[in-house]
Amino acid sequence: MIELETLRKKIIYRANYRGTKEMDILLSKFVDKYINTFSKKELEDLYDFLNLEDEIIYNYYQTKKINKKIKINKVVETFSKFKL
């Protein structure tokens, strides 16, 4: 089991270093806003979500169409309502 602080650090790193500047901005702002409000289970869900490909996450953000790789949970629902 990953320690809570270690998990938070991994999430922050993964959100900030995606590969494209657009995804870095989108995901880092989302993580900055919500990381301290999510429970450990939600942080684990967020970590899993951040490990999806950028294209899947970005398409979901833009269209709200569910990809079969996206598991619907509180984190994903919160992300779908997030505005920059």
N, C-alpha and C positions, 0 to 999 in steps of 0.2 A: 504494500500500500504506500502510495506517495504521500509524504508529509504535505500539509496544507501550504506552507510557505514555498516549498519547492515547486509544488503544482502551480501556484500563482506566478512564480518566476518563469516557469516554462511557458505558461499561457501568454504572459507579457512578451516574452522573446518571440514566440511563434506569431503573435499578432503584428509585431513590428517588423519582422523580416520575412515577408511573403514571396518576394520576387518581382512584384510590380508596385510602383509607388501608390497607385490608386488603392490597391488592396491593403497596403501598409497603413494608409490614412484611415480607410473605412474601419478596418478591424481593430486598429490601435485605439481609435476613439471609442468604439463600442466597448472594448475591454476596459479602458480607463473609466468609463462611466459606470460599469456594472460589476467589476471584479470584486469589489468589497461588499456587494449586496447578495451575491450568490452563495448558496450553501456548498458544502464539499461535493455533494452529488452533482449539483449544477455546474460546479467548476470542472468536474470530470466530464460532464456532457459538453461543456464548452471546449475543453481540450480535444475531445473527439471531433467536434465540429470543425475546429481549426485545422485538423489534420486532413480535411477534405481538400480536393484541388480547388485552386482559386476560381476556375471557371464555374464550378458547381456552386460555390458560395455566391459569387457575383451574379450568376443567373437567377438564383433564388432571391437575392436581394432586390434585383430589378423587376422580376416577373411574379414572384411569390409562388411559382410553380414548384411543387415538390419533386425532387429527384429521388430515385429509389435509394440512394446512398445516404440521404438525410433522414435522421431519426427525429421525429417530432417530439419535442419536449419544451419545457419552459424557456430554456436558453434560445432555442430556435424561434419560438413564438416572440420572444422579446426582441431578437435580432430582426425579425420581419417587420416590426413596428418602429425600429430605430431610424432616426433621421439625423443626417450630418448637420 
